[in-house]
Amino acid sequence: MNILPAPPVRTFPSGILPLENGDRLSRDEFERRYYTMPHVKKAELIEGVVYVASPLRFEPHAEPHGNLIVWLGNYKVVTPDVRLGDNPTVRLDMDNELQPDTVLLIDATAGGQSQIDEDGYIEGAPELVAEVAASSASIDMHDKKRVYRRNGVQEYIVWRVLENRLDWFSLEGGEYVSLEADEAGVIKSRQFPGLWLAVAALLSGDMVQVLATLQEGLNSPEHREFVQQLAEKRSL
């Protein structure tokens, strides 16, 4: 009979409790506990409630996430002063510290609305946030959406993988409105000129077409003007 060794017991600094799903904490206490749990890779504070992420599967999350990064990364490469982040900590307000799947933001030196604080975290709302969700029942379509809207995230993308649907919201007059695809099936960002998405191609995994459509956007006069505008703001 083989006796397996007992799993290691995790210990925590005296007086500091571990993060648990459903805990109601201040942002300071959330961070204090999170820092003592390096084995936890993703935890978020949403409206004062703690959510600790489960391990992520490849096809329903990791692969779609990767395809979003490829698309947004190609835009970032040729758009100076635009920065791309994968799972960054974002401090939005005193009750909300999120870790979005992907963010696209304008550098503060070029007029962006967020900044990197002294701890290395994003302070304030990135211009664009993208999340990969299971379905419309996900927190991404409800509590997170409200938090992003209230804090001024200008565009919010939710890819509902199990429903094979992508929603792209734009902040208009304090409310999110859906951006609709044109007759060619392409959604065009209002915040990032030239950021074009062939929606059906992304949903089907046709990244060649996704990048071809993006290239059309990058070749557009709107993108060239946007790059020039950012350069002018940076030089002020």
Secondary structure as GFF3:
##gff-version 3
##sequence-region A 1 236
A	DSSP	alpha_helix	27	35	.	.	.	ID=ss1
A	DSSP	beta_strand	43	46	.	.	.	ID=ss2
A	DSSP	beta_strand	49	52	.	.	.	ID=ss3
A	DSSP	pi_helix	58	62	.	.	.	ID=ss4
A	DSSP	alpha_helix	63	77	.	.	.	ID=ss5
A	DSSP	beta_strand	82	86	.	.	.	ID=ss6
A	DSSP	beta_strand	90	93	.	.	.	ID=ss7
A	DSSP	beta_strand	96	98	.	.	.	ID=ss8
A	DSSP	beta_strand	102	106	.	.	.	ID=ss9
A	DSSP	three_ten_helix	108	110	.	.	.	ID=ss10
A	DSSP	beta_strand	115	116	.	.	.	ID=ss11
A	DSSP	beta_strand	122	123	.	.	.	ID=ss12
A	DSSP	beta_strand	128	133	.	.	.	ID=ss13
A	DSSP	three_ten_helix	139	141	.	.	.	ID=ss14
A	DSSP	alpha_helix	143	151	.	.	.	ID=ss15
A	DSSP	beta_strand	155	160	.	.	.	ID=ss16
A	DSSP	three_ten_helix	161	163	.	.	.	ID=ss17
A	DSSP	beta_strand	165	172	.	.	.	ID=ss18
A	DSSP	beta_strand	175	178	.	.	.	ID=ss19
A	DSSP	beta_strand	186	188	.	.	.	ID=ss20
A	DSSP	beta_strand	196	198	.	.	.	ID=ss21
A	DSSP	alpha_helix	199	204	.	.	.	ID=ss22
A	DSSP	alpha_helix	207	218	.	.	.	ID=ss23
A	DSSP	alpha_helix	221	235	.	.	.	ID=ss24
###
